[in-house]
Amino acid sequence: MFRPIYPPRTRAKEYSDLAINCCCGCNHKCQYCYARQMFSRFHLNENFEDVKYKKDIVEATKIQLSSGNYKGKKILLCFFCDPYPAEIDTFITREIMMAIKEAEAYFSILTKGGSRAIRDFDLYKPGDSFGSTLTFTSTDDSRKWEPNAAIPMSRVGALNYAHKLGIKTWVSMEPVIDPEQTLELIDVTHGYVDLYKVGKLNTDNCRGSEYYEELKKIEQSIDWKTFGERAEALLKRYGKEYYIKEDLRRCMK
């Protein structure tokens, strides 16, 4: 049986030392998605947007966790999919989270599912964390670039609610397509987000997207040094814990 818990490499390692990808594919239809490109290499005859949970994912996770090697460690859901895809019964995500807790490990969620994740907030204990990818303040822009993901208000609302419940919250600000909207998101959310991870737009991840050429022009037009400096200054002003991803940090030097 396969081992779903794995150590991410390269850029992903900046987010977590361990991860699980519980689904094959994603139906959020994000036009900048890097996972679609990876998926096409290994699932030649499958549709990335026909999302489904991996076969026996819960059983495989429990078996791997039973080794005791993961006690006290944090496992992220997910890098190559979303633990809360649109219009899918996500009870299997909950089962995986429960298995992690039973093994005395911790989970960190990263989702664009917004309020779809609230159902599982009762599972969070100290050491667990709830995160969302924040890209836009504009619903119209979100609908263009990530049409099936939860709208910005839903994602921000879920973070706010999690914070009120005492759950540690964090956000991934990557990709950055509109720097002004990203900076505005910091302004809007700093009262209830504990940790920010800020990156940039990497169009190498977007090959195959119908918006690839537009994204490439956007990446080339942004002054990443200035954006990074402004984001860092804002986060310092608010006294927030933050991490500048290496791709952006290199642009700031």
Number of C-alpha atoms within 10 A of each C-alpha: 10 12 13 20 19 13 12 17 12 6 11 13 12 14 18 17 15 21 24 23 20 26 22 20 25 26 22 22 18 20 19 24 22 19 17 24 16 13 17 15 9 9 12 9 8 13 15 21 14 10 19 18 19 15 12 12 22 21 16 18 22 19 16 18 21 15 10 12 11 18 16 14 15 20 23 25 28 19 20 20 26 25 29 29 25 18 9 11 11 18 13 16 21 18 17 22 23 20 20 23 18 14 19 15 21 24 25 24 22 24 26 26 24 22 18 19 24 15 11 15 16 10 12 21 14 9 14 19 24 25 26 22 20 24 24 26 20 12 14 13 16 19 17 12 19 22 17 19 24 23 23 24 15 16 23 24 16 23 28 18 16 23 19 11 12 13 23 22 23 24 25 20 24 17 20 24 21 17 21 14 16 22 21 13 18 20 13 13 15 17 12 20 24 20 19 20 17 24 20 24 23 18 21 13 16 22 18 16 19 11 13 17 14 11 21 16 11 15 19 11 9 16 12 22 14 13 20 24 16 15 20 18 12 16 20 12 9 13 11 17 13 17 17 19 18 14 15 19 17 12 15 15 8
